[in-house]
Amino acid sequence: MPTRDELLRLRVHTVSPWKRAVVILVGLAFAGFGLFGYLKWDSVAGLVIFGALGLTVGLIGGFGTRSQLDQILRSIDASVTDSILDAIIDAL
């Protein structure tokens, strides 16, 4: 069973899944636009620029912003933090 300190060191995503999915789709759209430009106008520069941009945005959406649970809980009221940690430990 994990200790309280181990739980506080956990890294969790701070962005909701649907927002991450939207960012991934935007990244795919950028990459697709670069591929379309390459196939339609033989634009290697467009492929490289939009492909790199799409890859970067897609990776940001996929791996996203993660924070340690300790940082997140410090921004919440202490009594709420204790009850959240107790519920997590009880569930494990």
Secondary structure as a PSIPRED ss2 file (coil, helix, strand):
# PSIPRED VFORMAT (PSIPRED V4.0)

   1 M C   1.000  0.000  0.000
   2 P C   1.000  0.000  0.000
   3 T C   1.000  0.000  0.000
   4 R H   0.000  1.000  0.000
   5 D H   0.000  1.000  0.000
   6 E H   0.000  1.000  0.000
   7 L H   0.000  1.000  0.000
   8 L H   0.000  1.000  0.000
   9 R C   1.000  0.000  0.000
  10 L C   1.000  0.000  0.000
  11 R E   0.000  0.000  1.000
  12 V E   0.000  0.000  1.000
  13 H E   0.000  0.000  1.000
  14 T C   1.000  0.000  0.000
  15 V C   1.000  0.000  0.000
  16 S C   1.000  0.000  0.000
  17 P H   0.000  1.000  0.000
  18 W H   0.000  1.000  0.000
  19 K H   0.000  1.000  0.000
  20 R H   0.000  1.000  0.000
  21 A H   0.000  1.000  0.000
  22 V H   0.000  1.000  0.000
  23 V H   0.000  1.000  0.000
  24 I H   0.000  1.000  0.000
  25 L H   0.000  1.000  0.000
  26 V H   0.000  1.000  0.000
  27 G H   0.000  1.000  0.000
  28 L H   0.000  1.000  0.000
  29 A H   0.000  1.000  0.000
  30 F H   0.000  1.000  0.000
  31 A H   0.000  1.000  0.000
  32 G H   0.000  1.000  0.000
  33 F H   0.000  1.000  0.000
  34 G H   0.000  1.000  0.000
  35 L H   0.000  1.000  0.000
  36 F H   0.000  1.000  0.000
  37 G H   0.000  1.000  0.000
  38 Y H   0.000  1.000  0.000
  39 L H   0.000  1.000  0.000
  40 K H   0.000  1.000  0.000
  41 W H   0.000  1.000  0.000
  42 D C   1.000  0.000  0.000
  43 S C   1.000  0.000  0.000
  44 V H   0.000  1.000  0.000
  45 A H   0.000  1.000  0.000
  46 G H   0.000  1.000  0.000
  47 L H   0.000  1.000  0.000
  48 V H   0.000  1.000  0.000
  49 I H   0.000  1.000  0.000
  50 F H   0.000  1.000  0.000
  51 G H   0.000  1.000  0.000
  52 A H   0.000  1.000  0.000
  53 L H   0.000  1.000  0.000
  54 G H   0.000  1.000  0.000
  55 L H   0.000  1.000  0.000
  56 T H   0.000  1.000  0.000
  57 V H   0.000  1.000  0.000
  58 G H   0.000  1.000  0.000
  59 L H   0.000  1.000  0.000
  60 I H   0.000  1.000  0.000
  61 G H   0.000  1.000  0.000
  62 G H   0.000  1.000  0.000
  63 F H   0.000  1.000  0.000
  64 G C   1.000  0.000  0.000
  65 T C   1.000  0.000  0.000
  66 R E   0.000  0.000  1.000
  67 S E   0.000  0.000  1.000
  68 Q E   0.000  0.000  1.000
  69 L H   0.000  1.000  0.000
  70 D H   0.000  1.000  0.000
  71 Q H   0.000  1.000  0.000
  72 I H   0.000  1.000  0.000
  73 L H   0.000  1.000  0.000
  74 R H   0.000  1.000  0.000
  75 S C   1.000  0.000  0.000
  76 I C   1.000  0.000  0.000
  77 D C   1.000  0.000  0.000
  78 A H   0.000  1.000  0.000
  79 S H   0.000  1.000  0.000
  80 V H   0.000  1.000  0.000
  81 T H   0.000  1.000  0.000
  82 D H   0.000  1.000  0.000
  83 S H   0.000  1.000  0.000
  84 I H   0.000  1.000  0.000
  85 L H   0.000  1.000  0.000
  86 D H   0.000  1.000  0.000
  87 A H   0.000  1.000  0.000
  88 I H   0.000  1.000  0.000
  89 I H   0.000  1.000  0.000
  90 D H   0.000  1.000  0.000
  91 A H   0.000  1.000  0.000
  92 L C   1.000  0.000  0.000
